[in-house]
């Protein structure tokens, strides 16, 4: 027993008794001077931090990004050069559920990656789908409200969900994916990941290219039906954590093939669709995916809270050679993600070990919560402002990226006007075989249970514009599952009412 460490208070004082509270005799009251008790209870009261508003339930692990291809003509990013190996962290998540939600619910999965590069942290925050429900960030809080609990009933509302979707035809592509077989992966290892947004590369010559990131599972796609998912939830609510953590502990390291699609600025000016629209994909026939490497996860976190729950990902974390695009949703996330971390984790959230870069860090941020790095990160106590004459950290012009070409006047442009929200969902629908279509119809009908007829008809009208068989199949499934008959209200697809 002598080789065991001595238990101490957080201030380092040894603790003589951790079994008994200090009282005024065996039957007496508790003494306020029992600082050990006070400290223990006070810390327990503060063990929980606010959960993420979105993507609250998650699972993660460490790994490595290995680059085997050569895209050096497109980007100067050191972590994407041939032969580069970059340590990384991945976190997968559901979108709507709270921290205690079941893993096997039909939902989009977050696919967030943090790469610890020689030039700082690069975060790629995407999903397991290449598109999203909306293209304008002004609607994001409204959309998330429909996925969360009704303020009066405190229950999830299928009516709110379908009401929003039926009034937002740009959601059709993502809704079709969500309600298809791929809407319920068996675990994180058997699903793809996507950067989803359009990002950009830039090279040493100052040339910019638009880019889409793809992470294709090498484990193969595996998905559950609603019935299989419900049966599993009855046995465990932690199936994803069990599968990911257990597999890595057994040495079964999951891998994803890493690909990029590249588009020149000239090509972007001539596409029939907006290449910066998060509800659209770039056709592979026009922009073939290029294999560039492999991502492998091979180490579990030692402490889930410290390393996964406190992991903070943000599209604002870019490195020389990688940058943003005119994607409206991406532009808004550059602000909102980092701001969410400042609220949830503290002003200096990037000083938490899991979020710390693996390269030297010098900046002029000071004070505030969680400033645990000795006051300043400038290397000089007199360098607390900039510019200065005391050799404080100075800008590096070589990291300057080329101008972001965004044409047009600043205004609130109608994001639905002139947009085709039906062709890409139609192309996806036509790829499904009869079994996949049947499950799509049944999944949608099941999710529409209890939704008012007016909203159902409005959504069916959108499905019909995608393909008549889409509408007919969902209508038949609604009648089979719920005894639904066509509503007397004549509803037309509309962007807003």
Backbone torsions as a table, in degrees:
resi	resn	phi	psi	omega
1	UNK	NA	-19.6	-173.1
2	UNK	-67.7	-19.9	-177.5
3	UNK	-88.2	1.4	178.8
4	UNK	-77.9	142.8	178.1
5	UNK	-67.9	150.4	178.6
6	UNK	-79.5	130.4	176.2
7	UNK	-70.9	136.1	-178.2
8	UNK	-132.9	168.0	168.1
9	UNK	-72.7	172.7	178.1
10	UNK	-66.5	-17.8	176.7
11	UNK	-88.5	-3.2	175.2
12	UNK	99.2	-1.8	-179.1
13	UNK	-76.9	138.0	179.9
14	UNK	-65.5	144.8	-179.9
15	UNK	-103.1	119.7	-176.8
16	UNK	-80.8	-27.6	-175.1
17	UNK	-149.3	114.1	179.2
18	UNK	-108.5	16.9	-177.3
19	UNK	-111.5	-25.1	-170.2
20	UNK	-129.8	132.4	176.2
21	UNK	-74.7	147.1	177.4
22	UNK	-77.2	121.2	-179.0
23	UNK	-132.4	166.9	176.3
24	UNK	-85.9	73.9	-177.9
25	UNK	90.9	168.0	-177.6
26	UNK	-57.4	-31.4	-179.0
27	UNK	-111.0	8.8	-175.3
28	UNK	-85.8	173.1	-178.5
29	UNK	-75.1	165.5	-179.2
30	UNK	-74.2	139.8	-179.2
31	UNK	-88.7	130.4	178.9
32	UNK	-64.0	-24.4	-178.9
33	UNK	-75.7	-2.4	177.3
34	UNK	-72.5	80.8	-174.9
35	UNK	-63.3	-27.8	178.0
36	UNK	-64.4	-44.3	178.2
37	UNK	-63.5	-46.9	-178.8
38	UNK	-60.3	-44.1	-179.1
39	UNK	-63.4	-43.2	-178.5
40	UNK	-62.9	-47.3	-178.5
41	UNK	-67.7	-40.2	-179.1
42	UNK	-64.1	-41.0	178.2
43	UNK	-66.6	-40.7	179.4
44	UNK	-61.9	-38.8	179.2
45	UNK	-62.1	-20.5	-175.1
46	UNK	-113.9	17.3	-178.0
47	UNK	-72.8	-21.2	-178.7
48	UNK	-102.1	136.9	173.4
49	UNK	-109.6	164.6	178.1
50	UNK	-56.7	133.5	175.9
51	UNK	-75.5	159.8	177.6
52	UNK	-58.8	138.0	177.4
53	UNK	-62.3	-40.3	176.7
54	UNK	-123.3	149.7	179.5
55	UNK	63.7	39.9	-175.7
56	UNK	-69.6	-37.0	-176.5
57	UNK	-94.9	117.9	-175.0
58	UNK	-145.7	168.0	-177.0
59	UNK	-144.0	140.2	-175.1
60	UNK	-151.7	171.2	179.1
61	UNK	-164.6	164.2	177.0
62	UNK	-93.6	160.9	178.2
63	UNK	-170.1	-155.2	-175.7
64	UNK	-141.9	139.1	170.4
65	UNK	-102.3	120.2	179.2
66	UNK	-114.8	125.5	-178.5
67	UNK	-97.5	122.5	179.7
68	UNK	-112.8	-20.6	178.5
69	UNK	-92.1	179.4	-178.0
70	UNK	-126.2	104.9	175.1
71	UNK	-119.9	28.3	-176.8
72	UNK	-63.2	-22.2	178.5
73	UNK	-74.1	-14.7	-180.0
74	UNK	-100.3	-31.5	-173.7
75	UNK	-143.6	145.2	175.7
76	UNK	-94.2	1.7	-177.6
77	UNK	-57.3	123.9	-176.9
78	UNK	-61.9	-35.2	-176.6
79	UNK	-73.5	-8.2	-179.4
80	UNK	-113.3	12.6	178.0
81	UNK	-83.6	153.3	-179.1
82	UNK	-52.7	130.6	178.3
83	UNK	86.7	-7.1	-178.1
84	UNK	-67.3	139.8	173.8
85	UNK	-126.6	121.4	-172.6
86	UNK	-123.2	124.8	174.4
87	UNK	-66.3	149.5	-173.3
88	UNK	-153.4	168.0	174.6
89	UNK	-131.2	137.0	176.3
90	UNK	-119.5	141.5	171.8
91	UNK	-131.7	126.3	175.5
92	UNK	-105.0	156.3	-174.9
93	UNK	-163.4	162.5	165.5
94	UNK	-92.3	163.5	-176.6
95	UNK	-89.1	-52.1	-166.6
96	UNK	-88.4	-35.4	-171.1
97	UNK	-69.7	153.3	175.7
98	UNK	-79.0	-177.1	-178.4
99	UNK	-56.5	-35.3	-176.8
100	UNK	-93.8	8.8	-178.2
101	UNK	-67.9	159.0	177.4
102	UNK	-74.5	145.8	-177.9
103	UNK	-69.6	-36.0	-171.5
104	UNK	-95.6	59.8	173.3
105	UNK	-108.8	148.5	177.4
106	UNK	-69.7	115.4	-175.7
107	UNK	-168.5	159.9	169.8
108	UNK	-69.0	146.5	176.9
109	UNK	-108.5	131.5	173.1
110	UNK	-71.5	149.5	-178.5
111	UNK	-139.9	83.3	-172.9
112	UNK	-105.0	133.2	-175.8
113	UNK	-128.6	136.4	176.0
114	UNK	-121.8	120.0	179.8
115	UNK	-107.3	124.5	-178.5
116	UNK	-89.5	84.6	-172.0
117	UNK	-90.4	166.2	177.7
118	UNK	-63.9	-19.0	-179.2
119	UNK	-107.1	21.3	-179.0
120	UNK	109.9	177.8	-178.1
121	UNK	-79.7	133.8	171.6
122	UNK	-113.5	120.6	178.9
123	UNK	-107.4	131.3	175.0
124	UNK	-118.6	109.1	-171.6
125	UNK	-111.0	101.5	-177.0
126	UNK	-132.3	-155.5	-178.2
127	UNK	-136.1	-179.5	174.3
128	UNK	-89.1	13.7	175.9
129	UNK	-128.6	148.1	-177.4
130	UNK	-80.8	-6.4	-177.9
131	UNK	-132.7	179.9	177.8
132	UNK	-139.5	176.9	-173.8
133	UNK	-75.5	-25.7	-173.9
134	UNK	-135.5	162.2	179.2
135	UNK	-119.0	-10.7	-178.6
136	UNK	-116.1	123.7	-175.2
137	UNK	-65.1	-19.0	178.6
138	UNK	-62.2	-23.3	-178.4
139	UNK	-93.5	-4.5	-175.0
140	UNK	-62.8	-49.1	177.9
141	UNK	-58.5	-37.5	178.5
142	UNK	-63.9	-44.6	179.9
143	UNK	-61.2	-46.3	-178.3
144	UNK	-64.3	-34.9	176.3
145	UNK	-58.6	-35.4	-179.7
146	UNK	-71.4	-21.9	-179.4
147	UNK	-89.6	-16.0	-179.0
148	UNK	-95.9	-165.7	-172.0
149	UNK	-84.8	144.4	176.9
150	UNK	-63.2	132.0	-174.8
151	UNK	-62.3	-22.1	-179.4
152	UNK	-97.1	-47.6	-176.7
153	UNK	-83.7	-20.7	-173.6
154	UNK	59.2	30.9	176.5
155	UNK	-120.8	153.5	172.4
156	UNK	-64.8	144.2	-173.6
157	UNK	-120.2	108.9	174.6
158	UNK	-64.2	-32.6	179.2
159	UNK	-62.8	-47.3	179.4
160	UNK	-61.1	-42.7	-178.1
161	UNK	-60.7	-52.2	-176.9
162	UNK	-74.7	-27.8	175.5
163	UNK	-62.8	-47.6	179.1
164	UNK	-63.4	-47.7	-178.4
165	UNK	-62.2	-41.6	-177.9
166	UNK	-69.3	-21.1	176.1
167	UNK	-94.9	2.9	-177.0
168	UNK	-134.4	80.3	-175.5
169	UNK	-61.0	-18.8	177.4
170	UNK	-64.9	-13.2	179.9
171	UNK	-80.9	-9.2	-171.8
172	UNK	-57.1	-41.8	-177.5
173	UNK	-62.2	-49.7	-178.8
174	UNK	-68.9	-38.7	178.3
175	UNK	-59.4	-41.9	-179.8
176	UNK	-63.8	-40.0	176.7
177	UNK	-66.5	-45.9	-177.7
178	UNK	-60.1	-39.7	-177.2
179	UNK	-87.4	-2.3	177.6
180	UNK	-85.1	-176.2	178.6
181	UNK	-55.4	-35.3	-174.7
182	UNK	-75.9	0.2	179.4
183	UNK	-78.8	-5.7	-179.6
184	UNK	-143.0	74.8	178.2
185	UNK	-63.7	149.0	-178.7
186	UNK	-70.7	-28.9	179.3
187	UNK	-168.8	172.1	-177.4
188	UNK	-63.1	-26.3	-174.4
189	UNK	-75.0	-21.7	-174.2
190	UNK	-107.7	39.2	175.5
191	UNK	-143.4	154.6	175.0
192	UNK	-79.1	164.8	169.9
193	UNK	-128.6	153.9	-178.9
194	UNK	-142.1	143.6	169.0
195	UNK	-66.4	-21.1	177.5
196	UNK	66.0	-61.9	178.2
197	UNK	-65.0	163.9	165.2
198	UNK	-87.3	123.9	174.7
199	UNK	-109.5	-171.1	177.6
200	UNK	-139.3	151.3	169.9
201	UNK	-107.8	154.1	167.5
202	UNK	-146.4	145.9	-172.4
203	UNK	-109.8	-176.1	-177.6
204	UNK	-65.1	-23.6	179.8
205	UNK	-83.6	-0.6	-179.6
206	UNK	79.6	19.1	178.6
207	UNK	-91.8	138.5	-178.7
208	UNK	-109.4	142.3	175.1
209	UNK	-132.0	146.4	175.0
210	UNK	-87.3	147.7	-173.3
211	UNK	-144.9	144.3	170.3
212	UNK	-118.2	137.0	-179.8
213	UNK	-103.7	136.9	177.8
214	UNK	-129.3	139.6	175.6
215	UNK	-126.6	103.1	-172.9
216	UNK	-95.8	121.1	-177.5
217	UNK	-61.0	132.2	175.3
218	UNK	-90.8	-2.6	177.4
219	UNK	-86.8	-10.6	-175.7
220	UNK	89.3	158.2	178.4
221	UNK	-83.5	132.9	173.3
222	UNK	-139.0	133.5	-176.3
223	UNK	-138.8	154.0	175.5
224	UNK	-101.4	151.9	166.3
225	UNK	-78.8	168.2	177.1
226	UNK	-56.5	-42.0	-177.2
227	UNK	-65.8	-40.9	178.4
228	UNK	-66.2	-40.1	178.2
229	UNK	-63.8	-43.2	179.6
230	UNK	-63.9	-39.5	178.8
231	UNK	-64.6	-38.8	-179.4
232	UNK	-70.1	-38.4	178.6
233	UNK	-60.5	-31.9	177.3
234	UNK	-65.5	-19.0	179.8
235	UNK	-101.7	-36.9	179.9
236	UNK	-155.2	140.5	174.6
237	UNK	-97.8	1.1	-173.5
238	UNK	-119.7	33.2	-173.9
239	UNK	-60.8	-36.7	-179.3
240	UNK	-68.9	-45.1	179.5
241	UNK	-62.7	-42.4	179.7
242	UNK	-61.9	-43.6	-176.7
243	UNK	-70.0	-46.0	-177.1
244	UNK	-70.1	-52.7	-178.1
245	UNK	-63.4	-47.4	-177.8
246	UNK	-63.4	-41.2	-179.9
247	UNK	-62.5	-45.0	-179.6
248	UNK	-67.2	-38.6	177.4
249	UNK	-61.5	-32.2	179.1
250	UNK	-83.2	-0.6	-179.2
251	UNK	84.8	14.2	177.8
252	UNK	-93.7	88.2	-171.5
253	UNK	-87.5	116.9	-179.6
254	UNK	-73.5	148.6	-177.9
255	UNK	-133.5	149.8	175.8
256	UNK	-130.3	134.3	172.9
257	UNK	-76.3	129.2	-176.8
258	UNK	-98.1	128.8	-178.8
259	UNK	-132.5	156.5	172.2
260	UNK	-132.4	147.7	166.1
261	UNK	-106.1	135.8	-176.9
262	UNK	-117.0	136.8	176.6
263	UNK	-134.1	133.0	177.7
264	UNK	-78.6	163.7	177.5
265	UNK	-63.0	-36.4	178.5
266	UNK	-65.7	-43.1	178.3
267	UNK	-62.2	-37.5	-179.9
268	UNK	-63.7	-29.0	179.8
269	UNK	-74.8	-12.2	-172.5
270	UNK	-122.0	11.2	176.6
271	UNK	-77.4	152.1	179.5
272	UNK	-76.4	-13.6	179.9
273	UNK	-122.4	165.0	177.3
274	UNK	-79.4	112.3	-176.8
275	UNK	-69.6	-7.2	178.5
276	UNK	-104.8	15.3	-178.8
277	UNK	-91.4	117.7	-176.0
278	UNK	-68.5	-11.5	177.4
279	UNK	-90.6	1.8	-176.6
280	UNK	-117.9	150.4	170.0
281	UNK	-105.3	161.0	170.8
282	UNK	-92.2	121.5	-179.7
283	UNK	-55.9	132.6	-178.0
284	UNK	-67.0	-27.0	179.0
285	UNK	-66.7	-33.0	179.9
286	UNK	-84.8	-37.3	-176.8
287	UNK	-131.9	83.4	-174.6
288	UNK	-62.5	135.8	175.4
289	UNK	-62.6	137.9	-179.6
290	UNK	-108.1	124.4	177.0
291	UNK	-71.5	127.6	179.9
292	UNK	-124.5	-13.5	-179.2
293	UNK	169.3	-162.3	-176.5
294	UNK	-137.5	138.1	172.2
295	UNK	-108.9	129.4	180.0
296	UNK	-127.4	136.9	173.0
297	UNK	-103.6	127.3	-171.2
298	UNK	-143.0	10.4	178.0
299	UNK	-151.0	129.7	176.0
300	UNK	-81.7	155.0	174.5
301	UNK	-67.8	148.4	175.7
302	UNK	-79.2	-27.8	179.0
303	UNK	-140.4	114.8	-174.4
304	UNK	-58.9	-47.3	-176.9
305	UNK	-61.9	-49.4	-174.5
306	UNK	-65.6	-35.5	-169.1
307	UNK	-109.6	-21.6	179.6
308	UNK	-111.2	-49.2	179.8
309	UNK	-66.2	-35.8	-179.6
310	UNK	-91.0	-0.8	176.4
311	UNK	-63.9	132.1	-175.8
312	UNK	-122.7	113.1	-179.0
313	UNK	-107.2	140.9	178.3
314	UNK	-153.3	135.4	175.6
315	UNK	-63.1	-10.1	176.3
316	UNK	-72.7	-14.5	178.3
317	UNK	-87.3	96.2	177.3
318	UNK	-123.1	167.3	-179.9
319	UNK	-131.6	161.3	179.1
320	UNK	-53.3	126.3	-178.7
321	UNK	107.0	-13.7	178.9
322	UNK	-131.7	136.5	-179.2
323	UNK	-154.5	-163.5	-171.8
324	UNK	-97.8	-168.8	-179.7
325	UNK	-149.2	177.7	177.2
326	UNK	-73.6	5.8	176.2
327	UNK	-52.7	115.4	-175.9
328	UNK	-60.3	-42.5	-179.5
329	UNK	-64.2	-41.2	178.5
330	UNK	-64.3	-43.4	-179.6
331	UNK	-57.4	-41.6	-179.6
332	UNK	-71.2	-36.8	-178.9
333	UNK	-68.5	-28.0	176.8
334	UNK	-54.8	-38.5	176.5
335	UNK	-82.7	-51.0	-165.2
336	UNK	-67.2	-34.3	-177.3
337	UNK	-68.4	-50.8	179.8
338	UNK	-61.7	-37.2	179.9
339	UNK	-66.6	-37.5	177.0
340	UNK	-61.5	-37.7	179.6
341	UNK	-69.8	-38.8	178.0
342	UNK	-61.0	-37.4	178.5
343	UNK	-72.3	-45.6	-170.1
344	UNK	-80.2	-38.7	-172.4
345	UNK	-110.7	-23.2	-179.5
346	UNK	124.4	161.3	-174.9
347	UNK	-54.9	-44.3	-178.1
348	UNK	-101.9	50.5	-176.8
349	UNK	-60.4	-26.3	-178.8
350	UNK	-78.4	0.9	173.0
351	UNK	-89.6	-8.8	173.1
352	UNK	-65.0	133.0	-172.2
353	UNK	-47.5	-43.5	-177.0
354	UNK	-65.2	-23.3	-178.5
355	UNK	-98.6	-5.9	-177.0
356	UNK	-71.3	135.3	172.2
357	UNK	-63.9	156.3	178.7
358	UNK	-96.0	13.7	179.0
359	UNK	-121.4	166.3	177.9
360	UNK	-57.9	142.1	-178.8
361	UNK	-125.1	128.4	177.7
362	UNK	-138.7	121.2	177.8
363	UNK	-153.0	175.0	-175.9
364	UNK	-108.9	12.3	173.8
365	UNK	-66.1	146.1	-177.5
366	UNK	-148.5	166.2	173.7
367	UNK	54.6	-160.6	178.4
368	UNK	78.0	176.5	-178.3
369	UNK	-63.9	141.8	172.5
370	UNK	65.1	26.1	171.4
371	UNK	-78.7	90.9	-175.1
372	UNK	-113.1	14.3	-175.4
373	UNK	-106.3	30.8	171.7
374	UNK	83.6	24.0	173.7
375	UNK	100.6	-62.2	-177.5
376	UNK	-132.6	154.9	175.6
377	UNK	-110.0	33.8	-177.5
378	UNK	-105.0	-15.2	-177.8
379	UNK	82.8	2.4	-177.9
380	UNK	-150.4	118.7	-177.5
381	UNK	-61.9	-20.7	178.3
382	UNK	-87.1	-9.6	-179.8
383	UNK	-96.5	77.6	179.4
384	UNK	-116.7	15.5	175.9
385	UNK	-151.4	168.1	-177.8
386	UNK	-152.5	134.1	7.6
387	UNK	-75.2	158.1	179.0
388	UNK	-144.6	169.8	-178.9
389	UNK	-111.4	22.5	-174.6
390	UNK	-120.3	28.1	175.9
391	UNK	62.2	35.5	173.6
392	UNK	-72.7	166.9	179.7
393	UNK	-51.2	139.5	-173.7
394	UNK	-129.3	154.2	-177.5
395	UNK	-63.6	155.1	-179.9
396	UNK	-122.5	104.3	-175.1
397	UNK	-62.9	-20.0	-178.8
398	UNK	-68.9	-17.0	179.4
399	UNK	-87.3	0.0	-178.0
400	UNK	-71.3	128.2	-179.6
401	UNK	-90.8	161.3	178.9
402	UNK	-66.9	160.1	-179.4
403	UNK	-59.0	143.3	176.3
404	UNK	-87.8	112.6	-175.1
405	UNK	-81.0	107.1	177.0
406	UNK	-126.4	112.5	-176.2
407	UNK	-90.3	161.0	174.3
408	UNK	102.7	162.4	178.0
409	UNK	-81.4	152.2	177.4
410	UNK	-74.4	119.6	179.7
411	UNK	-161.9	174.1	174.9
412	UNK	-94.3	92.3	-177.5
413	UNK	-81.8	138.1	178.8
414	UNK	-67.2	110.9	-173.7
415	UNK	-74.9	-9.0	178.2
416	UNK	-97.6	-24.6	-177.0
417	UNK	-66.7	125.0	178.3
418	UNK	80.0	5.0	-179.2
419	UNK	-97.6	138.4	175.6
420	UNK	-97.0	105.6	-178.1
421	UNK	-99.5	12.5	-174.7
422	UNK	-117.4	-28.7	-174.0
423	UNK	-65.1	-47.8	-177.9
424	UNK	-68.4	-41.2	171.9
425	UNK	-60.2	-33.9	178.1
426	UNK	-66.0	-42.3	178.3
427	UNK	-62.8	-39.8	177.8
428	UNK	-66.1	-45.4	180.0
429	UNK	-58.7	-40.4	-178.2
430	UNK	-70.2	-16.5	176.3
431	UNK	-79.3	-20.0	-177.0
432	UNK	-74.7	141.7	171.9
433	UNK	-83.6	-179.8	-173.8
434	UNK	-64.0	-37.8	178.4
435	UNK	-64.8	-42.4	179.1
436	UNK	-65.3	-39.5	177.6
437	UNK	-63.9	-42.6	-179.7
438	UNK	-61.0	-42.2	178.4
439	UNK	-68.4	-36.2	175.4
440	UNK	-58.7	-48.5	-179.7
441	UNK	-59.8	-45.2	-177.1
442	UNK	-67.4	-39.9	179.6
443	UNK	-64.1	-41.9	178.7
444	UNK	-65.0	-46.6	-178.5
445	UNK	-61.5	-41.2	178.9
446	UNK	-61.9	-39.0	-179.0
447	UNK	-73.8	-14.7	-178.7
448	UNK	-95.3	3.2	-179.4
449	UNK	-56.0	126.3	178.1
450	UNK	84.0	-0.7	-180.0
451	UNK	-78.5	134.8	-179.5
452	UNK	-55.4	145.8	-176.0
453	UNK	-58.2	-34.7	-179.7
454	UNK	-60.9	-41.9	179.8
455	UNK	-71.3	-40.1	178.8
456	UNK	-59.1	-46.8	-178.4
457	UNK	-65.5	-36.8	178.0
458	UNK	-62.4	-42.3	179.6
459	UNK	-70.5	-38.8	178.2
460	UNK	-61.4	-34.5	178.6
461	UNK	-65.0	-34.9	175.0
462	UNK	-67.3	-44.1	178.8
463	UNK	-58.3	-37.3	-179.4
464	UNK	-65.4	-35.4	178.5
465	UNK	-71.8	-24.3	171.7
466	UNK	-71.2	-52.2	178.1
467	UNK	-166.7	135.1	179.1
468	UNK	-55.6	-34.7	-179.9
469	UNK	-67.9	-28.8	177.9
470	UNK	-63.3	-52.1	179.8
471	UNK	-62.8	-45.0	-177.4
472	UNK	-64.7	-40.1	-179.5
473	UNK	-66.0	-43.2	178.3
474	UNK	-67.0	-40.4	179.9
475	UNK	-61.8	-43.6	179.1
476	UNK	-64.7	-38.8	178.9
477	UNK	-67.3	-36.8	176.5
478	UNK	-62.5	-42.0	179.1
479	UNK	-67.2	-39.5	-178.7
480	UNK	-68.6	-43.2	-175.2
481	UNK	-84.4	-34.6	-171.9
482	UNK	-124.2	0.0	-176.1
483	UNK	66.6	27.3	-174.6
484	UNK	-72.7	136.4	173.6
485	UNK	-119.3	153.4	-178.3
486	UNK	-53.3	131.9	179.7
487	UNK	-69.9	150.1	-179.7
488	UNK	-72.0	-18.5	179.9
489	UNK	-76.3	132.6	177.7
490	UNK	-90.5	105.1	-177.5
491	UNK	-105.9	134.3	176.9
492	UNK	-110.0	147.3	177.7
493	UNK	-63.9	130.1	-178.1
494	UNK	-145.8	150.3	-178.3
495	UNK	-76.9	-27.6	-179.3
496	UNK	-161.0	156.1	177.6
497	UNK	-126.5	NA	NA
